[in-house]
Amino acid sequence: MTESVSNATTWATATFAASSLPDRRLHERLVRYGGAQAEEPAATTSAVCKGDSAAREGAYRFLENPRVRPEGIEAGPVAKAKADCAGRNVVLMIQDTTSASVKYRPLADEIRSAGSPTGFMVHTTLAVDGETGYPIGILDQQRWIRVPKAEREKVAEESAALKESARWQNAAMRSTEVLAGGDAPFAGRIVSVADPEADIYSLLRWHNEAHVGFVIRSKHNRAQADAAGLRIWDSLDSFRFLGTREITIPQRGGQGVSINQKERAPRPKRTAQTELWACSQISIVDPKAEGKPVVVNAVLVRESNRPDGEEPLQWRLLTDQPVETPQDVFRVVRYYEQRWTIEEFHKTWKTGCRVETRPFQDPETVERMLVITAAVGIRLIQLHRLANAADDNDTPCDKVMDEDEWRCLWATVEPNAPMPSSPPTAHWAFRSIAKLGGWYDTKKTGRVGWKTVWRGWFKLQEYLVGWRAARRLR
């Protein structure tokens, strides 16, 4: 399957094609604004209109229109994600939660007084190709403003379904319905992937009963139903050693203490040598839950060469996937490694689209902006992944960009070379875009950061204006 990122107008037309809006005029406005924002993800709403007062007024009217429901906008990107899952063997449904603060001070104060110091809470479920790691799109996104803690606890006492933790199961159910429902259900395997917050007994049971795959990092040392009080991770006696694996731990910046986050030390990128252990068909029980036990397989990933001063990597994974052979266990670990994709998405979306710096004055307008820019954030990380494709990628670049784009790019970065009669490779195109963004492979890794890719892509879009104008004058 050839992945591609089309020009902004084509992308917006396809991405929002199935968005459900009250009339055609509003739909056209969504496509225009979404395309303009995709060309300049970090620019303000006013800036992307490039001095066109009518376009600016139309964009603000759209974002402030109470008839435009965020879920109506979202229907388009979700339908596009489902369509793009077709033909794949495995789709990972990766979940995670983040926050999105608001810029407008009176609104921020209002939200804070209601019990939500961060602004919006956002829980995203991302579709990722289980074999290639390519980020496909958003299957589900929940956005809410927290009520005070006492009120949350009261609601949780009244109904487990209303707990904040229920977001994990709700997201899994809705995402599975997106993929498995409709006239063209996804024909491959579906596997949920999540961090320890999702180690919830009712969620594990739901996966068992719904026959949906899962790889969830364990938080609790759960009791085994048939082992006289023995818990899963108490002993390795029942685990089998199934080989070693090298895992790359990505770099992570540090953060200071604030009202909405704990202090966290920075983490440099490093490679961990790990041992893999597995145990199959473990029956686990929850004293608070009725019914038969839940059956899981367990995988322990344990670092064997921890550098001095570094916290050792250790993953305790619960899964329904086979763990009988080294290849089985490698596959499970590879699925969990893809969880970093959603962290990359949230960072790219919030930083690359600057969603926390836009001074909209009411929650509904902020939420509409969040939905539109989330789709743009997906486009950014897709562009980043394509730019870091394997060096031997000889796919013609007209599969990932239109003719004007690659010809303009060639004329810009190869000014002394004749224009080729056929499109150069996609690898050449993305490396050239990276160079436009100021990339130099000084560390000889061949890797390009998403900010560099975006800067290069943005420059190319600027050059295209002149290129197309020159063509019209011929």
Buried (B, 14 or more C-beta within 10 A) or exposed (E): EEBBBBBBBEBBBBBBBBBBBEEEEBBBBBBBBBBBBBBBBBBBBEEBBEEEEEBBEBBBEBBBBEEBBBEBBBBBBBBBBBBBBBEBEBBBBBBBBBBBBBBBEEBBEBBBEEBBBBBBBBBBBBBBBBBBBBBBBBBBBBBEBBBEEEEBEEBBEEEEEEBBBBBBBBBBBBBBEBBBEEEEEBEBBBBBBBBEBBBBBBBBBBBBEBEBBBBBBBBBEBBBBEBEEBEBBEEEEBBEEBBEBEBEBEEBEEEEEEEEEEEEEEBEEEEBEBBBBBBBEBBBBBEEEEEEBBBBBBBBBBBEEBEEEBEEBEBBBBBBBBBEEBEBBBBBBBBBBBBBBBBBBBBBBBBBBBBBEBEBEEBBBBBBBBBBBBBBBBBBBBBBBBBBBEEEBEBBBBEBBBEEBBBBBBEBBBEEEEEEEEBBBBBBBBBBBBBBBEBEEEEEEEBBBBBBBBBBBBBBBEBBEEBEEEEEEE
